[in-house]
Amino acid sequence: MELSKKLDYAMRMVAELVENEGETISVRVAAENRSVPYTFARSIQRDLARGGIIESSRGSRGGMRLLVDPRTTTIRSILESLQGPIKVSVCDHAGPDGGYCPFAAECHFNPVWCEAENILRSYFDAMTLHDVIIEHKHPVLSKGNRFELVSPQGQK
């Protein structure tokens, strides 16, 4: 799984909207505040609107407004709305007909790749926009193989 530059820019713009929740922010202002090239920002605005993350309006008072609740919206939901499902392997579509890889049942690595996908999904589900942007927390693996939110200094 590769996190694209466009996704990085999109997450920066989402952060701007979360920090100004309830307000309509112009694309240009969000782009300038978050060091996002304006040409990317316009494209990102369309993707975020298409994904149901923002509401977009035109005109002198136009811009973007956050539609999702940052307290309940996970990082995974934003990632997947912009880039599609979290994938580590191509096992599910590597077959000659576009279906499962014909070697999946005997493959030593298929279970490894599948579990890596599960771990990534769990990781990105373990945090909301609010956790990361407002509380500056991120998940770490703790005892019992569960993710626990901590601050940058490692404090709970």
C-alpha positions as CSV (number, residue, x, y, z in Angstrom):
1,M,0.0,0.0,0.0
2,E,1.4,3.4,-1.0
3,L,0.1,6.6,0.5
4,S,0.2,9.0,-2.5
5,K,1.2,12.7,-2.4
6,K,-2.4,13.5,-3.3
7,L,-3.6,11.6,-0.3
8,D,-1.2,13.5,1.9
9,Y,-2.4,16.8,0.5
10,A,-6.1,15.7,1.0
11,M,-5.4,14.8,4.6
12,R,-3.8,18.2,5.2
13,M,-6.9,19.9,3.7
14,V,-9.2,17.7,5.9
15,A,-7.1,18.8,8.9
16,E,-7.8,22.4,8.0
17,L,-11.5,21.7,7.9
18,V,-11.5,19.7,11.2
19,E,-9.7,22.6,13.0
20,N,-12.3,25.0,11.6
21,E,-15.3,22.6,12.0
22,G,-18.6,24.2,11.0
23,E,-17.0,26.9,8.9
24,T,-16.8,27.2,5.2
25,I,-13.2,27.5,4.1
26,S,-12.2,28.6,0.6
27,V,-10.1,26.0,-1.3
28,R,-7.4,28.7,-1.8
29,V,-7.1,29.5,1.9
30,A,-7.0,25.8,2.9
31,A,-4.3,25.2,0.2
32,E,-2.2,28.1,1.4
33,N,-2.6,27.3,5.1
34,R,-1.5,23.7,4.5
35,S,1.1,24.2,1.8
36,V,-0.9,22.3,-0.9
37,P,-0.5,23.4,-4.5
38,Y,-3.7,25.1,-5.6
39,T,-4.1,22.9,-8.7
40,F,-4.0,19.8,-6.5
41,A,-6.4,21.4,-4.0
42,R,-9.1,21.9,-6.6
43,S,-8.9,18.3,-7.7
44,I,-8.9,17.2,-4.0
45,Q,-11.9,19.3,-3.3
46,R,-13.8,17.3,-6.0
47,D,-12.6,14.0,-4.6
48,L,-13.6,14.9,-1.0
49,A,-17.0,16.0,-2.2
50,R,-17.5,12.9,-4.2
51,G,-16.5,10.8,-1.2
52,G,-19.2,12.6,1.0
53,I,-16.5,14.1,3.3
54,I,-17.2,17.7,2.4
55,E,-19.8,19.9,1.0
56,S,-18.6,22.2,-1.7
57,S,-20.2,25.5,-2.7
58,R,-19.5,28.1,-5.2
59,G,-19.6,31.9,-5.2
60,S,-18.0,34.7,-3.2
61,R,-18.8,32.9,0.1
62,G,-18.1,29.5,-1.4
63,G,-15.7,26.9,-0.4
64,M,-15.6,23.6,1.5
65,R,-17.4,22.6,4.7
66,L,-16.8,19.3,6.6
67,L,-19.8,16.9,6.4
68,V,-18.5,14.1,8.5
69,D,-18.2,14.1,12.3
70,P,-14.5,14.1,13.2
71,R,-15.2,12.4,16.5
72,T,-16.6,9.3,14.7
73,T,-14.9,9.3,11.3
74,T,-11.9,7.0,11.2
75,I,-8.8,7.6,9.3
76,R,-9.5,4.4,7.4
77,S,-12.8,5.7,6.1
78,I,-11.1,8.8,4.7
79,L,-8.2,6.8,3.2
80,E,-10.6,4.4,1.5
81,S,-12.9,7.0,0.2
82,L,-10.0,8.7,-1.5
83,Q,-7.8,5.7,-2.5
84,G,-10.1,2.6,-2.4
85,P,-9.7,-0.4,-0.2
86,I,-6.5,-0.9,1.8
87,K,-4.6,-3.6,-0.1
88,V,-1.1,-5.1,0.5
89,S,-1.3,-7.8,-2.2
90,V,-3.0,-8.5,-5.5
91,C,-4.0,-12.1,-4.5
92,D,-7.7,-11.4,-4.9
93,H,-7.4,-10.4,-8.5
94,A,-4.2,-12.0,-9.8
95,G,-5.9,-14.9,-11.5
96,P,-6.1,-15.3,-15.2
97,D,-9.8,-14.2,-15.2
98,G,-9.2,-11.4,-12.8
99,G,-10.3,-13.5,-9.8
100,Y,-8.3,-15.0,-7.0
101,C,-4.8,-16.1,-7.7
102,P,-4.9,-19.9,-8.6
103,F,-2.0,-20.5,-6.2
104,A,-3.6,-18.8,-3.2
105,A,-4.7,-22.0,-1.5
106,E,-1.1,-23.4,-1.5
107,C,0.7,-20.1,-1.2
108,H,2.9,-19.7,1.9
109,F,2.6,-15.9,1.7
110,N,-1.1,-15.4,1.0
111,P,-2.0,-15.6,4.8
112,V,0.8,-13.2,5.6
113,W,-0.4,-10.6,3.1
114,C,-4.0,-11.0,4.2
115,E,-3.1,-10.6,7.9
116,A,-1.0,-7.5,7.1
117,E,-4.1,-6.0,5.4
118,N,-6.2,-6.9,8.5
119,I,-3.6,-5.2,10.8
120,L,-3.5,-2.1,8.6
121,R,-7.3,-1.8,8.6
122,S,-7.4,-2.2,12.4
123,Y,-4.7,0.4,12.8
124,F,-6.5,3.0,10.6
125,D,-9.8,2.1,12.3
126,A,-8.3,2.7,15.8
127,M,-8.2,6.5,15.3
128,T,-10.6,9.2,14.4
129,L,-9.9,12.6,12.7
130,H,-10.5,14.2,16.1
131,D,-8.0,11.9,17.8
132,V,-5.2,12.7,15.3
133,I,-5.9,16.4,14.5
134,I,-7.4,17.8,17.7
135,E,-5.9,15.6,20.4
136,H,-2.6,14.9,18.5
137,K,-2.8,11.2,19.3
138,H,-2.0,8.1,17.3
139,P,-2.4,4.4,18.0
140,V,0.4,2.1,19.1
141,L,0.3,-1.6,19.6
142,S,0.0,-2.4,23.3
143,K,-0.3,-5.6,25.4
144,G,-2.9,-8.0,24.1
145,N,-2.2,-6.9,20.5
146,R,-4.7,-4.0,20.7
147,F,-4.1,-0.5,19.5
148,E,-4.0,2.2,22.2
149,L,-4.1,6.0,21.5
150,V,-1.1,7.9,22.8
151,S,0.3,11.5,22.4
152,P,3.5,12.2,20.5
153,Q,5.4,11.8,23.8
154,G,3.9,8.3,24.3
155,Q,1.5,9.4,27.0
156,K,-2.1,8.1,27.1
